[in-house]
Amino acid sequence: MEFVDIIIEYLPIFMFLAMGILLFIGYPVGFILGGVAVTFGLIGYGFGVFKLAEFFNFVPRMWGFSAENLILVAIPCFIFMGIMMERSGIANDLLFTTQVLLRKVNGGLAMAVTVMGTVLAAMTGIIGASVTMMTALALPTMLKQKYSPALATGVIAASGTLGILIPPSIMLIIMADIMQVSVGNLFMACVTPGLILAALYMIFIYGWATVDKNVAPPLPEDAFDVKGGELPMMILKAFLPPVILIALIKGSILLGWATPSEAGAVGAFGASFLAIIAGKLNYKMFKGVLHSSGLTIAMVFMIILSATCFAYVFRSLGGDYIVEDLIAEAGLGSWGLLFLLMGMTFLLGFFLDWVEITLIILPIFAPLVANLDFGDHVTTETGYEGRTDTLVWFLVLMAINLQTSFLTPPFGFALFYLKGVAPPEVKTVDIYRGVIPFVIIQLIGLGLVIYDPDVALTLSKF
C-alpha cells in the first residue's frame, strides 16, 4: 500500500519525466503533450485521484484560454506578416544597401548581416524565415569574400534569432498571456535588450575582424561600387519599407491607436501593401503565403491547446504542490529561484525549442514567480505597480535566455535552418564553433539585465 501511495504522490513527476523522454523521439510536440495529458489522466483515474468527468474540462479550457483569447489573435496576424515579408523580397535590397554602407569597415559584411537581422526581427519575429533568408542571401557572398565559415554562420544564426526578443515576437505574446501581464509593456521592455545584443554582436565582429584579418578580409576597392548619386535613392528604397512597417506596428502601440492584437492586423495589412507596391504580390505568391501561414499557425495553436491540457492534468494531480514543496524545502528564496529557473531554461535550451520550454516551465512555476520579491532591486516610479514590473523583468530575462535555445547544440533550431540552406562546404562543426561566442554574448546581455532591471523596464513605463 505504501508503494501505491508513493506512486500517487509522485505521479506528476512521472508525468513530467515521460513528457521529457518522449520529446527526444522526434514525434510532434503537440501530440506528445496531449497524449501524455490523456494517458496520465487515465492513470490518475485508475488510482482514484483523477475523475473521468475532468476530461470534459479540456474543451472549455482550450476554448477560453486559446480559441477565445483575444491576446492570441495577434499570433496569426504576425505569422502572416512575417511570411509575406519573406516572400516580397524586401530583404534583398536591405542587405545590399547595408553592405554598401559598411563596405570599408572591418567585418562590414558581417555587420551588415547583423543590421539586417535586427531589422527583420522588428518586422517579422519568425526565426525560421529570418535565418533561412539571410543564409540564402548573405552566406554565399561572405564565403566568396573569404570570410571564416565560423564567423559567417555564427553571425547569421545569432542575428536571425533576434526575432524571438525584439517585438513583434510570438513568444512574447504567449509569455505575456501565461503570466497575465500587458503585451504592450513586455514588447517595450524587450526593445532595449534586443538592440543592446545587436550592438554587442557588432562590437564583437569589429574587434575580431580587427585583430584577425583572416576571419573577415577587407573587401576589394571595387566591391559594391556604387556611384554617389545613386546611393541616396538606394538607401531610401531599401530602408523606407521596413521603417514604414516598423512605424506602423510600434507606433500604433506606443501612441495608443491599437492594442498589440490589433497591431498584428496593422502589420499584416502593411506587409501586404508593401508587397503590392513592390510589384511582388500575385495570386501564386498570395496562395503560398496563406498555405505557409496556415501550417505554422496550426502547429503553434496545436501546441498551445495540448499544453493547456497538459498543465490542467499536471495541476489536477498535485504537480503545483510538489514543485512548491521542493522549492520551499530547498530554501532558495527569490534570488535562488530566479537563478534556478534561468539555469534550468538554459540547459533545456540544449534539447528543446522555446515553445516547449515556455509552455512547460511557465505554467508550472507561474504561482511561484508571481510571489518573487527582490526588494529595491526592481525599482518603480510612483504610480507603477511593483509586482507587474517584477514579472515583466522576469519575462525579459526568460526571453533573452530562450534566445540561446535556438543556438545551443545539438538541437538548436537556428543551426538546423542554417545547415539546410548553407552550401555543402560549410560543415556542422563550423556552425557550432561560430555560435559559441554569440551564446556567450547573450549570457553577458542576460547578466546585464539581471544587474540593472531598468535596462528593460524604462521603456515599458511609457
ChimeraX attribute file (.defattr): number of C-alpha atoms within 10 A of each C-alpha:
attribute: neighborCount
match mode: 1-to-1
recipient: residues
	/A:1	5
	/A:2	7
	/A:3	8
	/A:4	9
	/A:5	11
	/A:6	10
	/A:7	13
	/A:8	19
	/A:9	16
	/A:10	14
	/A:11	21
	/A:12	24
	/A:13	18
	/A:14	14
	/A:15	20
	/A:16	17
	/A:17	12
	/A:18	15
	/A:19	20
	/A:20	16
	/A:21	9
	/A:22	15
	/A:23	17
	/A:24	11
	/A:25	10
	/A:26	8
	/A:27	10
	/A:28	13
	/A:29	24
	/A:30	18
	/A:31	14
	/A:32	22
	/A:33	29
	/A:34	21
	/A:35	16
	/A:36	21
	/A:37	25
	/A:38	18
	/A:39	14
	/A:40	21
	/A:41	26
	/A:42	17
	/A:43	15
	/A:44	20
	/A:45	15
	/A:46	12
	/A:47	15
	/A:48	11
	/A:49	16
	/A:50	18
	/A:51	15
	/A:52	13
	/A:53	9
	/A:54	13
	/A:55	16
	/A:56	10
	/A:57	12
	/A:58	19
	/A:59	13
	/A:60	12
	/A:61	16
	/A:62	18
	/A:63	12
	/A:64	12
	/A:65	18
	/A:66	19
	/A:67	15
	/A:68	13
	/A:69	13
	/A:70	13
	/A:71	19
	/A:72	19
	/A:73	18
	/A:74	25
	/A:75	22
	/A:76	22
	/A:77	22
	/A:78	28
	/A:79	27
	/A:80	28
	/A:81	27
	/A:82	27
	/A:83	24
	/A:84	29
	/A:85	26
	/A:86	22
	/A:87	18
	/A:88	20
	/A:89	14
	/A:90	21
	/A:91	23
	/A:92	16
	/A:93	15
	/A:94	25
	/A:95	22
	/A:96	20
	/A:97	23
	/A:98	22
	/A:99	23
	/A:100	19
	/A:101	15
	/A:102	15
	/A:103	21
	/A:104	15
	/A:105	15
	/A:106	21
	/A:107	28
	/A:108	24
	/A:109	31
	/A:110	29
	/A:111	27
	/A:112	24
	/A:113	28
	/A:114	27
	/A:115	21
	/A:116	26
	/A:117	29
	/A:118	24
	/A:119	24
	/A:120	32
	/A:121	27
	/A:122	28
	/A:123	30
	/A:124	31
	/A:125	30
	/A:126	27
	/A:127	26
	/A:128	18
	/A:129	20
	/A:130	32
	/A:131	29
	/A:132	23
	/A:133	24
	/A:134	26
	/A:135	26
	/A:136	14
	/A:137	16
	/A:138	23
	/A:139	26
	/A:140	16
	/A:141	14
	/A:142	22
	/A:143	17
	/A:144	8
	/A:145	16
	/A:146	16
	/A:147	24
	/A:148	17
	/A:149	22
	/A:150	20
	/A:151	25
	/A:152	29
	/A:153	32
	/A:154	26
	/A:155	27
	/A:156	30
	/A:157	32
	/A:158	30
	/A:159	29
	/A:160	32
	/A:161	29
	/A:162	30
	/A:163	30
	/A:164	27
	/A:165	30
	/A:166	28
	/A:167	29
	/A:168	34
	/A:169	26
	/A:170	23
	/A:171	21
	/A:172	25
	/A:173	24
	/A:174	20
	/A:175	23
	/A:176	20
	/A:177	18
	/A:178	15
	/A:179	19
	/A:180	14
	/A:181	17
	/A:182	17
	/A:183	23
	/A:184	21
	/A:185	21
	/A:186	25
	/A:187	26
	/A:188	23
	/A:189	28
	/A:190	29
	/A:191	20
	/A:192	21
	/A:193	24
	/A:194	26
	/A:195	15
	/A:196	15
	/A:197	24
	/A:198	22
	/A:199	16
	/A:200	17
	/A:201	23
	/A:202	21
	/A:203	13
	/A:204	17
	/A:205	23
	/A:206	19
	/A:207	13
	/A:208	17
	/A:209	22
	/A:210	17
	/A:211	12
	/A:212	11
	/A:213	13
	/A:214	13
	/A:215	19
	/A:216	27
	/A:217	19
	/A:218	21
	/A:219	17
	/A:220	11
	/A:221	9
	/A:222	7
	/A:223	13
	/A:224	14
	/A:225	10
	/A:226	12
	/A:227	7
	/A:228	8
	/A:229	8
	/A:230	9
	/A:231	14
	/A:232	10
	/A:233	10
	/A:234	18
	/A:235	17
	/A:236	13
	/A:237	15
	/A:238	20
	/A:239	18
	/A:240	13
	/A:241	20
	/A:242	22
	/A:243	15
	/A:244	16
	/A:245	24
	/A:246	22
	/A:247	16
	/A:248	18
	/A:249	26
	/A:250	22
	/A:251	15
	/A:252	18
	/A:253	21
	/A:254	16
	/A:255	10
	/A:256	11
	/A:257	11
	/A:258	18
	/A:259	18
	/A:260	27
	/A:261	21
	/A:262	19
	/A:263	22
	/A:264	24
	/A:265	21
	/A:266	21
	/A:267	29
	/A:268	25
	/A:269	18
	/A:270	22
	/A:271	27
	/A:272	20
	/A:273	15
	/A:274	20
	/A:275	21
	/A:276	13
	/A:277	12
	/A:278	13
	/A:279	10
	/A:280	17
	/A:281	18
	/A:282	11
	/A:283	9
	/A:284	8
	/A:285	14
	/A:286	16
	/A:287	12
	/A:288	15
	/A:289	20
	/A:290	15
	/A:291	13
	/A:292	16
	/A:293	21
	/A:294	15
	/A:295	10
	/A:296	16
	/A:297	17
	/A:298	13
	/A:299	14
	/A:300	17
	/A:301	17
	/A:302	19
	/A:303	21
	/A:304	23
	/A:305	21
	/A:306	24
	/A:307	26
	/A:308	24
	/A:309	24
	/A:310	28
	/A:311	22
	/A:312	20
	/A:313	25
	/A:314	23
	/A:315	15
	/A:316	17
	/A:317	23
	/A:318	17
	/A:319	22
	/A:320	19
	/A:321	13
	/A:322	16
	/A:323	16
	/A:324	15
	/A:325	12
	/A:326	11
	/A:327	16
	/A:328	12
	/A:329	9
	/A:330	11
	/A:331	11
	/A:332	14
	/A:333	13
	/A:334	16
	/A:335	12
	/A:336	13
	/A:337	19
	/A:338	19
	/A:339	13
	/A:340	14
	/A:341	17
	/A:342	19
	/A:343	13
	/A:344	13
	/A:345	21
	/A:346	22
	/A:347	15
	/A:348	19
	/A:349	25
	/A:350	18
	/A:351	20
	/A:352	24
	/A:353	19
	/A:354	23
	/A:355	18
	/A:356	18
	/A:357	19
	/A:358	21
	/A:359	20
	/A:360	18
	/A:361	15
	/A:362	19
	/A:363	22
	/A:364	19
	/A:365	16
	/A:366	15
	/A:367	13
	/A:368	16
	/A:369	20
	/A:370	15
	/A:371	12
	/A:372	17
	/A:373	15
	/A:374	14
	/A:375	10
	/A:376	8
	/A:377	13
	/A:378	18
	/A:379	16
	/A:380	18
	/A:381	9
	/A:382	7
	/A:383	7
	/A:384	11
	/A:385	10
	/A:386	17
	/A:387	16
	/A:388	17
	/A:389	24
	/A:390	24
	/A:391	21
	/A:392	28
	/A:393	25
	/A:394	20
	/A:395	22
	/A:396	28
	/A:397	23
	/A:398	24
	/A:399	24
	/A:400	26
	/A:401	23
	/A:402	27
	/A:403	25
	/A:404	30
	/A:405	26
	/A:406	29
	/A:407	27
	/A:408	23
	/A:409	19
	/A:410	14
	/A:411	16
	/A:412	21
	/A:413	24
	/A:414	26
	/A:415	24
	/A:416	21
	/A:417	20
	/A:418	26
	/A:419	18
	/A:420	12
	/A:421	15
	/A:422	18
	/A:423	14
	/A:424	9
	/A:425	9
	/A:426	17
	/A:427	13
	/A:428	17
	/A:429	10
	/A:430	17
	/A:431	25
	/A:432	19
	/A:433	15
	/A:434	23
	/A:435	25
	/A:436	17
	/A:437	17
	/A:438	23
	/A:439	20
	/A:440	12
	/A:441	19
	/A:442	25
	/A:443	17
	/A:444	14
	/A:445	20
	/A:446	20
	/A:447	13
	/A:448	16
	/A:449	21
	/A:450	20
	/A:451	12
	/A:452	14
	/A:453	21
	/A:454	19
	/A:455	19
	/A:456	27
	/A:457	25
	/A:458	14
	/A:459	16
	/A:460	21
	/A:461	14
	/A:462	9
